[in-house]
Amino acid sequence: MAFYFVQFLTGLASAASLFLVASGLSIIFGVTRIVNFAHGAFYMLGAYVAFTLTERFSGALGFWAGIVLASLVVAVVGVLVEMVLLRRIYHAPELFQLLATFGLTLMVQDLVVMIWGPNDLLGRRAPGFKGAVEFFGQNIPTYDLFLIALSPIVLGLLWLLFQRTRWGVLVRAATQDRDMVAALGVNQKWLFTSVFALGVFLAALGGALQIPRDAVHHALDLRIIVDVFVVVVIGGLGSIIGAFVAAVLVSELNAFGILIFPKISIILVFLVMAVVLIVRPWGLFGKQEAAARRTPGLTVNPWRPLTSGERLAAWAGLAVAAMLPLVGGNYALTVGSEIAIFVIFAASLHFLMSVGGLASFGHAAYFGLGAYGIAFLAKMAGLPMIVCLLLGPLLGCLGAAIFGFFAVQLSGVYFAMLTLAFAQIVWSVAFQWVAVTGGDNGILGLWPEKWAAGPASFYWLSIGVAALAVAALRIIVFSPFGYALRATRDSLLRSEAIGIDAKRIQWTAFVIAGSVAGIAGALFAYLKGSVFPDSLGISLSVDALVMVLLGGVETVSGAVIGAIVYKMLSIWLVSQTDLSKLVLGGVIVLIVVAFPKGIVGMFETLRNRRRPELPKPALLKSRIEGAE
Amino acid sequence: MSTAPTLLSVEGLSKSYGGVHAVRNVSFALQAGEILALIGPNGAGKSTCFDMLNGQTTPGAGRINLLGFDTTGKKPREVWRLGVGRTFQITATFPTMTVRENVQVALVSYGRQLFNVWASTPQFARDEAGRLLELVGMSGYAERPCGELAYGDLKRLELAIALANQPKLLLMDEPTAGMAPRERIELMRLTAGIAREKSIGVLFTEHDMDVVFEHADRILVLNRGSLIAEGSPEEVRRNPQVRAIYLGEGLVYDARHREGAPS
């Protein structure tokens, strides 16, 4: 019994950091409507800076001063980020905000390795809290008790801040209607900046307070951000009390899950999240958001099928690509196959994101499931390659059917967070379930059969499948189903009023996208001859997002161009520099701020500019709709 | 009028939000081909009433019978399938599609082709979409991006979309809100013409009394959630309670009449 009580306390202590970070995320979201993906990075920075400062300052006072000072330093970094970057994108579609802050996360990952090195750092124990209290033969670290006491105190302080100060009133007002607050003469810029600073301070404090408990390392950011997303989805984005309750809930589930069901502890949290989402889609303490901002809106450029000339050009492009084996060596062919595979992957995400308006931050899950599907079929069932290629993607399809069902209940940032959490869960299962997936060692020895084994034949297979997949998706885009999907993206109200069941349409689109991603993953497994949990990972999901973004979110063919350019660029980059994440993150931020239409989008704009301009009578219209 | 079949009958419809009774025990009926106006000052419960008829809001109490089916608490898309067209106070269209495509999507849905992944939508029911656009006077704009339309044209487009399922009943929430005076008259004249020709019942809410008294066959007056008067424009106009509550601001209306506006 005592053991369980101690476990309960351990859970509560873990909840402290989670609560600090999640409440910071919630406060920032409440006012600025930005889901700050970089929040995990600020948490990690807080831990690193606190490590350095507490090593530098001696004594008990030095330690605590170091913790607070570290949080303040990171908050100042946050202010700079807000002023330089976020102020430029407050009015951008939310996908762009998520991506820009993710770009920051990538940059920070490389920066901390540059500054602090790649090794785990063990921080000082907290002075005054080094011992443990004995409780019926069980030891409870006093530092845990300190953390347990801390989070209600922080909750209370935040409550006082928001209820009892003028600044808090302004923040609450801005949370409800920021335009109104601006109209009342409040300097919105500084309100946003100060809110961001507070949120970042809380995240950094959460990180700094972890150093006596946990080693500091450069993967902390993604680990915490996924947990935090789960917390805010359960608790309700924008609610501080929700963040508190959900942080405790998730931490306790983790603490007891490991005891009771060690193998499926992660799934337990997922199950709870799924139940909450079904019962209360906006979280335990959340409120339904006003109609999500319309994601399209950079251009009003109706899509049209290819003209016969363009179709001819596409065939010509394919023909040229098919001739690569005549000139290229084995390396070129392998790279070519990889690019073809990523064209399929990016096109599948584009279908979900551009056509359906559902920006998935965990699309790699279905890519990876397709790859594991192949591995299971080929290694365990010993089926021939062609059968595997046909059946393997079904695992991606199945995953998409299950997760997609929950994900399409939500939209906008909630959708993004949920898909990310799902992908992370799949990744963890692949990573932990060593008996089946081989864990970190992956599954090796998946080689194509003789007919596809040569680099040239595999290359032809890849571009053939890629051409088929892209063509099929394109046909779907212009089919009645594709229009219905776009209708749900453009106006939920109108599509419901003309008999469209939006959730079913979106779910179907999710399954289609997941299956096509599964096809890409299946080919990828054969290309590499192995499957690792990496092919389910966040970085792969984000690669796909960047490909679509680079090509142009609002175009039909952007994904193809984006995938080719991005993949070539990144392969070249990895060969040139060790700091590929820093450069990649910088590129993402740059695209979002300076280049939001992408390559194809810019090309289309240029072409339209040469045409005589049509009169544009009602520019106000979209704003009227937005006010709805 | 009394021989025409009843399209819509509402009995004891109520809805409260917290302690506020937005709609209280409202009952009325609407016949095929009839144009019925629902008026009342701001906050009278018109929009709540509308949203319940359409399925946007679940009624707190009462029954809605539409074309012989009990549609109480049915979803908007199920109500639509029964043959109800809807336009919104603030237009809801698909801004990234062309005007014609906006109508085509509605036709796709009406033809139950939503899950067809093979056909080419730009070719789907092209002529039919063209006919609907012609009906509302939008033929010239068919290939324009919908996002570029002026507000009045968007209202017409919404009407074309609402007619795509060959509705027996049109629900129009403030069809002329936000339009210039001349456009208002024109749009309602167009709607009334189509409704009479196809014998479609129309229920609309409206703030512009000129529009209401010119086109409505019958008028329902809501105040604070309750129905306080019902009858022909003439009866409603003479009703002292209505004058007191609603047409207190009616000087504008009287003045217009002296100038010889049609009644």
HADDOCK unambig.tbl for C-alpha pairs under 7 A between the chains (distance, minus, plus):
assign (segid A and resid 300 and name CA) (segid B and resid 96 and name CA) 5.54 0.50 0.50
assign (segid A and resid 300 and name CA) (segid B and resid 145 and name CA) 6.85 0.50 0.50
assign (segid A and resid 300 and name CA) (segid B and resid 147 and name CA) 6.17 0.50 0.50
assign (segid A and resid 301 and name CA) (segid B and resid 96 and name CA) 6.35 0.50 0.50
assign (segid A and resid 301 and name CA) (segid B and resid 145 and name CA) 6.87 0.50 0.50
assign (segid A and resid 302 and name CA) (segid B and resid 96 and name CA) 5.30 0.50 0.50
assign (segid A and resid 302 and name CA) (segid B and resid 97 and name CA) 4.98 0.50 0.50
assign (segid A and resid 302 and name CA) (segid B and resid 98 and name CA) 6.12 0.50 0.50
assign (segid A and resid 302 and name CA) (segid B and resid 145 and name CA) 6.12 0.50 0.50
assign (segid A and resid 475 and name CA) (segid B and resid 118 and name CA) 6.55 0.50 0.50
assign (segid A and resid 476 and name CA) (segid B and resid 117 and name CA) 5.03 0.50 0.50
assign (segid A and resid 476 and name CA) (segid B and resid 118 and name CA) 6.40 0.50 0.50
assign (segid A and resid 478 and name CA) (segid B and resid 120 and name CA) 5.74 0.50 0.50
assign (segid A and resid 478 and name CA) (segid B and resid 121 and name CA) 5.79 0.50 0.50
assign (segid A and resid 479 and name CA) (segid B and resid 116 and name CA) 6.61 0.50 0.50
assign (segid A and resid 479 and name CA) (segid B and resid 117 and name CA) 5.06 0.50 0.50
assign (segid A and resid 479 and name CA) (segid B and resid 118 and name CA) 5.54 0.50 0.50
assign (segid A and resid 479 and name CA) (segid B and resid 119 and name CA) 5.16 0.50 0.50
assign (segid A and resid 479 and name CA) (segid B and resid 120 and name CA) 4.85 0.50 0.50
assign (segid A and resid 479 and name CA) (segid B and resid 121 and name CA) 5.11 0.50 0.50
assign (segid A and resid 480 and name CA) (segid B and resid 108 and name CA) 6.38 0.50 0.50
assign (segid A and resid 480 and name CA) (segid B and resid 113 and name CA) 6.41 0.50 0.50
assign (segid A and resid 480 and name CA) (segid B and resid 114 and name CA) 5.59 0.50 0.50
assign (segid A and resid 480 and name CA) (segid B and resid 115 and name CA) 6.85 0.50 0.50
assign (segid A and resid 480 and name CA) (segid B and resid 116 and name CA) 5.65 0.50 0.50
assign (segid A and resid 480 and name CA) (segid B and resid 117 and name CA) 6.30 0.50 0.50
assign (segid A and resid 480 and name CA) (segid B and resid 119 and name CA) 6.66 0.50 0.50
assign (segid A and resid 480 and name CA) (segid B and resid 120 and name CA) 6.91 0.50 0.50
assign (segid A and resid 480 and name CA) (segid B and resid 121 and name CA) 5.23 0.50 0.50
assign (segid A and resid 481 and name CA) (segid B and resid 114 and name CA) 5.05 0.50 0.50
assign (segid A and resid 481 and name CA) (segid B and resid 115 and name CA) 4.93 0.50 0.50
assign (segid A and resid 481 and name CA) (segid B and resid 116 and name CA) 5.47 0.50 0.50
assign (segid A and resid 481 and name CA) (segid B and resid 117 and name CA) 5.36 0.50 0.50
assign (segid A and resid 483 and name CA) (segid B and resid 105 and name CA) 6.51 0.50 0.50
assign (segid A and resid 484 and name CA) (segid B and resid 105 and name CA) 6.58 0.50 0.50
assign (segid A and resid 484 and name CA) (segid B and resid 114 and name CA) 6.24 0.50 0.50
assign (segid A and resid 487 and name CA) (segid B and resid 94 and name CA) 6.14 0.50 0.50
assign (segid A and resid 490 and name CA) (segid B and resid 94 and name CA) 5.13 0.50 0.50
assign (segid A and resid 490 and name CA) (segid B and resid 95 and name CA) 6.55 0.50 0.50
assign (segid A and resid 491 and name CA) (segid B and resid 92 and name CA) 6.49 0.50 0.50
assign (segid A and resid 491 and name CA) (segid B and resid 93 and name CA) 6.45 0.50 0.50
assign (segid A and resid 491 and name CA) (segid B and resid 94 and name CA) 6.00 0.50 0.50
assign (segid A and resid 493 and name CA) (segid B and resid 92 and name CA) 6.68 0.50 0.50
assign (segid A and resid 494 and name CA) (segid B and resid 92 and name CA) 5.32 0.50 0.50
assign (segid A and resid 494 and name CA) (segid B and resid 93 and name CA) 6.07 0.50 0.50
assign (segid A and resid 496 and name CA) (segid B and resid 76 and name CA) 6.25 0.50 0.50
assign (segid A and resid 496 and name CA) (segid B and resid 77 and name CA) 5.32 0.50 0.50
assign (segid A and resid 497 and name CA) (segid B and resid 76 and name CA) 5.72 0.50 0.50
assign (segid A and resid 497 and name CA) (segid B and resid 77 and name CA) 5.55 0.50 0.50
assign (segid A and resid 497 and name CA) (segid B and resid 80 and name CA) 6.45 0.50 0.50
assign (segid A and resid 497 and name CA) (segid B and resid 86 and name CA) 6.74 0.50 0.50
assign (segid A and resid 498 and name CA) (segid B and resid 77 and name CA) 6.25 0.50 0.50
assign (segid A and resid 498 and name CA) (segid B and resid 80 and name CA) 6.27 0.50 0.50
assign (segid A and resid 498 and name CA) (segid B and resid 106 and name CA) 5.78 0.50 0.50
assign (segid A and resid 498 and name CA) (segid B and resid 109 and name CA) 6.80 0.50 0.50
assign (segid A and resid 499 and name CA) (segid B and resid 77 and name CA) 3.93 0.50 0.50
assign (segid A and resid 499 and name CA) (segid B and resid 78 and name CA) 6.68 0.50 0.50
assign (segid A and resid 499 and name CA) (segid B and resid 80 and name CA) 5.86 0.50 0.50
assign (segid A and resid 499 and name CA) (segid B and resid 81 and name CA) 6.37 0.50 0.50
assign (segid A and resid 499 and name CA) (segid B and resid 109 and name CA) 6.29 0.50 0.50
assign (segid A and resid 500 and name CA) (segid B and resid 77 and name CA) 6.40 0.50 0.50
assign (segid A and resid 500 and name CA) (segid B and resid 109 and name CA) 6.64 0.50 0.50
assign (segid A and resid 616 and name CA) (segid B and resid 148 and name CA) 5.59 0.50 0.50
assign (segid A and resid 617 and name CA) (segid B and resid 148 and name CA) 6.43 0.50 0.50
assign (segid A and resid 617 and name CA) (segid B and resid 149 and name CA) 6.46 0.50 0.50
assign (segid A and resid 617 and name CA) (segid B and resid 150 and name CA) 5.60 0.50 0.50
assign (segid A and resid 618 and name CA) (segid B and resid 148 and name CA) 5.93 0.50 0.50
assign (segid A and resid 618 and name CA) (segid B and resid 149 and name CA) 5.92 0.50 0.50
assign (segid A and resid 618 and name CA) (segid B and resid 150 and name CA) 4.73 0.50 0.50
assign (segid A and resid 618 and name CA) (segid B and resid 151 and name CA) 6.87 0.50 0.50
assign (segid A and resid 619 and name CA) (segid B and resid 148 and name CA) 7.00 0.50 0.50
assign (segid A and resid 621 and name CA) (segid B and resid 151 and name CA) 6.81 0.50 0.50
assign (segid A and resid 625 and name CA) (segid B and resid 90 and name CA) 6.72 0.50 0.50
assign (segid A and resid 628 and name CA) (segid B and resid 90 and name CA) 7.00 0.50 0.50
